[in-house]
């Protein structure tokens, strides 16, 4: 038995009937990048098919389940790292005072086989020192899978200050990478991140443009430090955020892969993109943390289906403080279910062939590229941060989203709609304060926000 295939004209007639007095154009809306999202995509839309899969699986898995362990005590961090690896994580990101020197870092990594489990750093402007400590802890093993994740420009953008000129920090990162490249051929050196834009309320196009500009700055610095273009591109990981808006998030990851191809061609080297997708913190709720499990699941889905090489999910209580063992276990198990039970990695680029997702991927790639060209035209990422041009554009996108939430045209489930009047707390660990980074350089900071915060303040005050 065959069913008739409705035409766009058939759909239009039914839509007009359902809308009554509203025009059909009312179903089209513009996002923060000014991109039109249409109500119907079909063959008549003339969408060019795209295929943007991750290049290969991670040690027999569809993607790398990466855990974030934050801590200051080496013994506690070591216990957490071993528990996460035994519990299903394939690699680890470390953040906290354990990165300050090789001795506490070596204690934190005791019992970890660095040739099997990749270990990365989230050290901000202290990245070169932490990279040196990790290199010492790895004891010169050429097969150690180290991820130095040097990303001074994101750290500068968030902090709004640096101990020395940010150009010096950039070159220090590049020289550090060049110094360790020979000893650790399996290592990656740079994280060209864009999450700082996302967490400050920026649009997808702005985040993608920041990633591309960050990557270009890091690669140029690496080549100036003596690395080849091939080594610089091959040692760069691209970092983006994924949130509960899973269609846009997965299209963002696919778009970044398209942009990387163009960047590689510009440097004369074609290497596959390596993308680390980390869950958004601006989407999290502090007052009622349990719905964050659903948000984090959606973010993990987006990273997996979008083709991220590694996915990092925060704990459900991360809006209140560092994730404890329970929260990290939930984050790991979420990815295990997505991978082992939902089999999301069984198909290469499952979004390919969807008229909507292919169109959205192309639109976001073009918006990201336009933002990248805008930043380059402003003199590059460093100058654009110092002048505040990027910050102004991010502020405009953030204000637009905040206005939509305040007016009720957009909602946060569990925060602005379907609010639990008696939420239950979730355990967390105290977060460490970020020290001021000095007066060597400065810019307007891209301060992380949470869209739920103003509504939660109102709810807490009403409950008193």
PLY file of the C-alpha trace (Angstrom):
ply
format ascii 1.0
element vertex 464
property float x
property float y
property float z
element edge 463
property int vertex1
property int vertex2
end_header
0.00 0.00 0.00
1.35 3.42 -0.93
0.48 6.74 0.62
0.21 9.98 -1.36
3.06 12.40 -1.00
1.72 15.83 -0.04
3.08 18.74 -2.02
4.13 22.11 -0.59
0.90 23.49 -2.03
-1.11 20.91 -0.05
0.73 21.86 3.12
0.22 25.57 2.44
-3.54 25.12 2.11
-3.78 23.23 5.42
-1.52 25.73 7.18
-3.54 28.72 5.99
-6.72 27.04 7.20
-5.22 26.37 10.63
-3.82 29.88 10.97
-7.19 31.50 10.23
-6.49 35.24 10.16
-2.73 35.04 10.71
-0.47 35.32 7.64
1.61 32.32 6.64
4.74 34.44 7.04
4.07 34.53 10.80
5.48 31.00 10.96
8.89 32.26 9.83
11.12 33.60 12.60
14.59 35.09 12.72
17.24 33.89 15.14
19.91 35.99 16.89
22.07 35.87 13.76
19.24 37.15 11.58
18.82 33.74 9.93
15.34 32.75 8.84
13.93 29.52 10.25
11.07 28.40 8.03
8.13 26.19 8.94
8.61 23.82 5.99
11.60 22.43 4.18
11.16 20.24 1.13
12.79 19.30 -2.16
11.35 22.49 -3.64
13.46 24.47 -1.16
16.52 23.42 -3.22
18.70 22.41 -0.26
22.17 21.19 -1.15
22.82 17.88 0.63
25.65 17.87 3.17
27.74 15.10 4.70
29.87 16.07 7.71
30.65 12.95 9.78
33.25 12.59 12.50
36.36 11.06 10.87
36.56 7.87 12.95
35.38 6.26 16.14
37.24 6.65 19.43
38.88 3.32 20.31
35.90 1.31 19.12
33.37 3.77 20.53
31.33 6.18 18.49
32.70 9.15 20.41
34.97 9.90 23.36
33.07 10.09 26.68
35.10 12.79 28.44
34.71 13.60 32.13
35.55 16.90 33.81
37.15 16.58 37.26
37.62 19.82 39.19
39.58 19.81 42.40
42.48 21.10 44.45
43.48 18.10 46.57
45.58 15.58 44.58
44.29 12.56 46.50
40.63 13.48 46.05
41.17 14.25 42.36
42.97 10.94 41.85
40.09 9.02 43.43
37.59 10.88 41.24
39.61 10.32 38.06
40.00 6.59 38.67
36.31 6.22 39.54
35.24 8.04 36.38
37.53 6.00 34.14
36.39 2.75 35.75
32.80 3.96 35.44
32.87 4.40 31.67
34.74 7.60 30.84
37.39 7.30 28.13
39.29 10.51 28.84
39.60 13.18 31.52
39.73 16.96 31.73
41.34 18.39 34.86
40.74 21.80 36.40
41.88 23.24 39.71
44.93 23.74 41.90
46.30 20.27 41.07
47.52 21.77 37.78
49.84 24.20 39.55
52.89 21.91 39.54
54.07 18.51 38.33
54.12 16.93 41.80
50.42 17.38 42.69
49.46 16.62 39.10
51.47 13.38 39.12
49.72 12.41 42.37
46.34 13.18 40.82
47.20 10.92 37.85
48.67 8.04 39.82
47.40 4.75 38.39
46.21 6.35 35.13
47.67 4.79 31.98
48.24 7.89 29.85
48.84 5.70 26.80
45.23 4.49 27.07
43.25 7.29 28.69
43.79 10.79 27.33
44.22 13.51 29.93
43.52 17.16 29.17
43.86 20.47 30.95
41.51 23.35 31.63
44.01 25.83 33.04
43.15 29.14 31.38
46.01 31.64 31.26
48.09 29.26 33.40
47.98 26.76 30.54
51.70 26.77 29.65
52.72 26.02 33.23
50.11 23.29 33.51
51.26 21.87 30.15
54.83 21.67 31.43
53.58 19.92 34.57
51.63 17.40 32.49
54.65 16.77 30.27
56.72 15.97 33.36
53.98 13.73 34.79
53.87 11.79 31.50
57.57 10.92 31.96
58.41 11.32 28.28
56.22 8.44 27.08
55.89 9.00 23.30
52.54 7.21 23.26
50.98 9.35 25.99
47.68 10.84 24.86
48.02 14.30 26.29
45.65 17.20 25.58
47.34 20.43 26.59
44.26 22.45 25.57
46.13 25.76 25.45
43.51 28.47 24.91
44.79 31.83 26.21
42.40 33.98 24.14
39.25 32.43 25.61
40.67 32.85 29.11
41.53 36.48 28.42
38.09 37.17 26.96
36.34 35.74 30.03
38.60 37.28 32.66
38.98 40.65 30.96
42.57 40.85 32.25
45.92 39.13 31.89
49.24 39.28 33.80
51.07 40.32 30.62
50.17 41.41 27.10
47.84 38.81 25.61
50.09 38.61 22.52
52.82 37.38 24.87
50.49 34.79 26.37
49.63 33.62 22.87
53.28 33.22 21.89
54.08 31.53 25.21
51.37 28.97 24.47
52.75 28.45 20.97
56.33 28.05 22.19
55.17 25.59 24.85
53.43 23.50 22.20
56.46 23.59 19.90
58.74 22.50 22.75
56.65 19.43 23.59
55.60 18.44 20.08
58.63 16.23 19.44
58.42 14.32 22.72
54.67 13.70 22.53
53.61 12.93 18.96
50.20 11.65 20.15
49.38 14.91 21.93
47.06 17.73 20.95
48.21 21.19 21.94
45.59 23.87 21.37
41.90 24.26 22.12
40.38 26.81 19.78
37.36 27.39 21.96
34.26 29.48 21.40
32.33 28.52 24.52
33.20 31.83 26.19
30.92 33.56 23.66
28.10 31.09 24.18
28.28 31.29 27.97
28.16 35.09 27.79
24.88 34.89 25.84
26.22 35.10 22.29
24.63 33.67 19.16
25.71 30.53 17.34
27.24 32.51 14.49
29.22 34.59 16.97
30.46 31.46 18.74
31.52 29.79 15.49
33.24 32.95 14.30
35.16 33.18 17.58
36.27 29.54 17.21
37.56 30.19 13.69
39.35 33.40 14.67
40.82 31.69 17.73
42.06 28.79 15.62
43.62 31.14 13.06
45.44 33.08 15.80
46.73 29.90 17.46
47.90 28.37 14.17
49.70 31.53 13.12
51.42 31.74 16.51
52.40 28.07 16.32
53.93 28.54 12.88
55.82 31.59 14.15
57.15 29.35 16.96
58.52 26.90 14.42
55.72 24.37 14.04
54.64 23.36 10.56
51.14 24.21 9.39
50.34 20.49 9.37
51.50 20.04 12.98
49.65 23.17 14.12
46.35 22.22 12.49
46.72 18.57 13.52
47.35 19.62 17.11
44.29 21.87 17.36
41.00 20.81 18.94
37.88 22.90 18.30
35.65 23.59 21.30
31.96 24.54 21.25
29.00 24.40 23.61
25.91 22.25 23.11
22.66 22.95 24.93
19.05 21.79 25.20
18.19 23.24 21.78
19.49 20.09 20.18
18.70 20.77 16.52
20.66 24.02 16.58
23.44 22.47 18.65
23.96 19.49 16.38
23.82 21.74 13.30
26.45 23.94 14.98
28.84 20.99 15.32
28.29 20.02 11.68
28.77 23.63 10.56
32.08 23.83 12.41
33.35 20.84 10.47
32.53 22.62 7.20
34.30 25.79 8.37
37.40 23.82 9.38
37.74 22.46 5.86
37.94 26.00 4.53
40.42 27.05 7.22
42.63 24.08 6.41
42.62 24.92 2.71
43.65 28.48 3.53
46.74 27.14 5.33
47.39 24.59 2.59
46.71 21.60 4.86
43.59 19.45 4.98
43.22 17.69 8.31
39.97 16.37 9.80
38.37 18.54 12.45
38.59 17.28 16.04
35.66 18.73 17.95
35.09 18.74 21.70
31.49 19.56 22.61
30.88 20.65 26.20
27.47 21.10 27.73
26.24 24.64 28.18
26.22 26.20 31.63
24.04 29.14 30.66
21.13 26.70 30.24
21.38 25.28 33.76
19.02 25.91 36.65
20.35 26.48 40.18
17.07 26.63 42.12
15.76 23.37 40.68
18.75 21.33 39.48
16.97 18.07 38.65
15.53 19.19 35.28
19.13 19.81 34.30
19.34 16.06 33.73
16.96 16.50 30.79
18.86 19.52 29.49
22.16 17.66 29.73
20.70 14.63 27.97
19.54 16.85 25.11
23.00 18.44 24.95
24.66 15.02 24.88
22.27 13.92 22.13
23.22 16.99 20.09
26.94 16.37 20.48
26.62 12.72 19.53
24.31 13.16 16.55
26.17 16.27 15.40
29.36 14.25 15.17
31.51 15.63 17.99
34.65 13.59 18.59
34.38 14.07 22.36
31.43 15.05 24.53
31.80 16.55 28.02
28.68 16.80 30.16
28.59 18.79 33.39
26.94 17.44 36.51
23.32 18.38 37.16
24.29 20.66 40.07
27.06 22.59 38.27
25.10 25.84 38.44
25.63 25.76 42.22
29.19 24.49 42.42
31.59 21.78 41.37
30.08 18.42 40.48
30.39 15.78 43.18
30.75 12.03 42.58
26.99 11.54 42.21
26.65 14.32 39.62
29.63 13.06 37.59
28.21 9.53 37.67
24.90 10.79 36.29
26.78 12.62 33.53
28.72 9.48 32.60
25.63 7.28 32.69
23.74 9.70 30.49
26.36 9.29 27.80
26.47 5.53 28.31
22.73 5.31 27.67
23.02 7.51 24.57
25.84 5.37 23.22
25.17 1.81 24.37
21.37 1.73 24.57
20.23 4.40 22.10
23.04 3.55 19.65
23.36 7.15 18.50
26.77 6.49 17.00
25.73 3.60 14.78
25.17 5.90 11.79
27.71 8.35 10.36
26.18 11.82 10.33
22.54 10.79 10.91
21.41 14.38 10.26
22.56 14.17 6.63
19.67 14.25 4.19
17.32 16.20 6.42
16.29 19.26 4.42
15.92 21.33 7.58
19.17 20.24 9.25
21.22 20.53 6.06
19.84 24.02 5.47
20.41 25.01 9.08
23.97 23.64 8.99
24.76 25.63 5.87
23.18 28.81 7.26
25.10 28.55 10.54
28.38 27.86 8.72
27.86 30.96 6.59
26.93 33.07 9.65
30.00 31.80 11.50
32.23 32.51 8.53
30.81 36.02 8.19
31.59 36.67 11.88
35.10 35.26 11.40
35.68 37.59 8.45
34.31 40.48 10.51
36.79 39.73 13.31
39.67 39.41 10.85
38.63 42.71 9.28
38.76 44.32 12.71
42.40 43.30 13.01
42.09 39.78 14.39
40.76 38.35 17.62
43.16 40.13 19.99
42.39 43.59 18.65
38.67 42.88 18.35
38.60 41.92 22.04
40.57 44.97 23.11
38.28 47.34 21.21
35.16 45.63 22.55
33.62 45.00 19.12
32.99 41.33 19.85
31.62 42.09 23.30
29.14 44.61 21.85
27.76 42.08 19.40
27.48 39.41 22.09
25.69 41.86 24.39
23.13 42.59 21.67
22.43 38.88 21.15
22.15 38.32 24.89
19.75 41.24 25.31
17.54 39.88 22.56
17.28 36.48 24.25
16.68 38.01 27.67
13.92 40.21 26.27
12.22 37.20 24.69
12.28 35.34 28.01
11.04 38.36 29.94
8.13 38.92 27.52
7.11 35.27 27.49
7.71 34.76 23.76
10.44 32.28 24.75
10.47 29.88 27.69
12.79 27.88 29.91
10.90 24.77 30.95
11.06 24.39 34.71
12.10 28.02 35.13
9.57 30.24 33.37
6.99 27.54 32.68
5.95 24.41 34.60
7.86 25.59 37.66
8.16 23.25 40.62
7.02 25.29 43.66
8.98 23.06 46.04
12.21 22.02 44.31
14.65 19.55 45.87
18.34 20.47 46.16
21.10 18.31 44.71
24.55 17.79 46.25
27.56 19.74 45.01
31.02 20.79 46.12
32.15 24.35 46.81
33.55 26.13 43.77
36.93 27.86 43.90
37.12 31.59 43.37
38.88 32.72 40.20
41.78 35.05 41.05
42.20 38.29 39.13
44.71 37.75 36.38
46.72 40.99 36.70
47.01 44.25 34.84
49.30 43.37 31.94
46.43 43.57 29.45
42.71 44.21 29.63
39.45 44.04 27.72
35.77 44.12 28.55
35.09 40.63 29.94
32.67 38.18 28.38
31.07 37.33 31.72
29.29 33.95 31.91
25.56 34.19 32.57
22.65 31.89 33.25
19.36 32.81 31.60
17.48 31.28 34.53
19.11 33.48 37.18
16.71 36.48 37.23
13.64 34.23 37.35
15.14 32.13 40.13
15.85 35.25 42.17
12.18 36.20 41.89
11.10 32.68 42.90
13.42 32.58 45.91
12.19 36.00 47.08
8.55 34.96 46.65
9.18 31.84 48.75
10.47 33.84 51.72
0 1
1 2
2 3
3 4
4 5
5 6
6 7
7 8
8 9
9 10
10 11
11 12
12 13
13 14
14 15
15 16
16 17
17 18
18 19
19 20
20 21
21 22
22 23
23 24
24 25
25 26
26 27
27 28
28 29
29 30
30 31
31 32
32 33
33 34
34 35
35 36
36 37
37 38
38 39
39 40
40 41
41 42
42 43
43 44
44 45
45 46
46 47
47 48
48 49
49 50
50 51
51 52
52 53
53 54
54 55
55 56
56 57
57 58
58 59
59 60
60 61
61 62
62 63
63 64
64 65
65 66
66 67
67 68
68 69
69 70
70 71
71 72
72 73
73 74
74 75
75 76
76 77
77 78
78 79
79 80
80 81
81 82
82 83
83 84
84 85
85 86
86 87
87 88
88 89
89 90
90 91
91 92
92 93
93 94
94 95
95 96
96 97
97 98
98 99
99 100
100 101
101 102
102 103
103 104
104 105
105 106
106 107
107 108
108 109
109 110
110 111
111 112
112 113
113 114
114 115
115 116
116 117
117 118
118 119
119 120
120 121
121 122
122 123
123 124
124 125
125 126
126 127
127 128
128 129
129 130
130 131
131 132
132 133
133 134
134 135
135 136
136 137
137 138
138 139
139 140
140 141
141 142
142 143
143 144
144 145
145 146
146 147
147 148
148 149
149 150
150 151
151 152
152 153
153 154
154 155
155 156
156 157
157 158
158 159
159 160
160 161
161 162
162 163
163 164
164 165
165 166
166 167
167 168
168 169
169 170
170 171
171 172
172 173
173 174
174 175
175 176
176 177
177 178
178 179
179 180
180 181
181 182
182 183
183 184
184 185
185 186
186 187
187 188
188 189
189 190
190 191
191 192
192 193
193 194
194 195
195 196
196 197
197 198
198 199
199 200
200 201
201 202
202 203
203 204
204 205
205 206
206 207
207 208
208 209
209 210
210 211
211 212
212 213
213 214
214 215
215 216
216 217
217 218
218 219
219 220
220 221
221 222
222 223
223 224
224 225
225 226
226 227
227 228
228 229
229 230
230 231
231 232
232 233
233 234
234 235
235 236
236 237
237 238
238 239
239 240
240 241
241 242
242 243
243 244
244 245
245 246
246 247
247 248
248 249
249 250
250 251
251 252
252 253
253 254
254 255
255 256
256 257
257 258
258 259
259 260
260 261
261 262
262 263
263 264
264 265
265 266
266 267
267 268
268 269
269 270
270 271
271 272
272 273
273 274
274 275
275 276
276 277
277 278
278 279
279 280
280 281
281 282
282 283
283 284
284 285
285 286
286 287
287 288
288 289
289 290
290 291
291 292
292 293
293 294
294 295
295 296
296 297
297 298
298 299
299 300
300 301
301 302
302 303
303 304
304 305
305 306
306 307
307 308
308 309
309 310
310 311
311 312
312 313
313 314
314 315
315 316
316 317
317 318
318 319
319 320
320 321
321 322
322 323
323 324
324 325
325 326
326 327
327 328
328 329
329 330
330 331
331 332
332 333
333 334
334 335
335 336
336 337
337 338
338 339
339 340
340 341
341 342
342 343
343 344
344 345
345 346
346 347
347 348
348 349
349 350
350 351
351 352
352 353
353 354
354 355
355 356
356 357
357 358
358 359
359 360
360 361
361 362
362 363
363 364
364 365
365 366
366 367
367 368
368 369
369 370
370 371
371 372
372 373
373 374
374 375
375 376
376 377
377 378
378 379
379 380
380 381
381 382
382 383
383 384
384 385
385 386
386 387
387 388
388 389
389 390
390 391
391 392
392 393
393 394
394 395
395 396
396 397
397 398
398 399
399 400
400 401
401 402
402 403
403 404
404 405
405 406
406 407
407 408
408 409
409 410
410 411
411 412
412 413
413 414
414 415
415 416
416 417
417 418
418 419
419 420
420 421
421 422
422 423
423 424
424 425
425 426
426 427
427 428
428 429
429 430
430 431
431 432
432 433
433 434
434 435
435 436
436 437
437 438
438 439
439 440
440 441
441 442
442 443
443 444
444 445
445 446
446 447
447 448
448 449
449 450
450 451
451 452
452 453
453 454
454 455
455 456
456 457
457 458
458 459
459 460
460 461
461 462
462 463
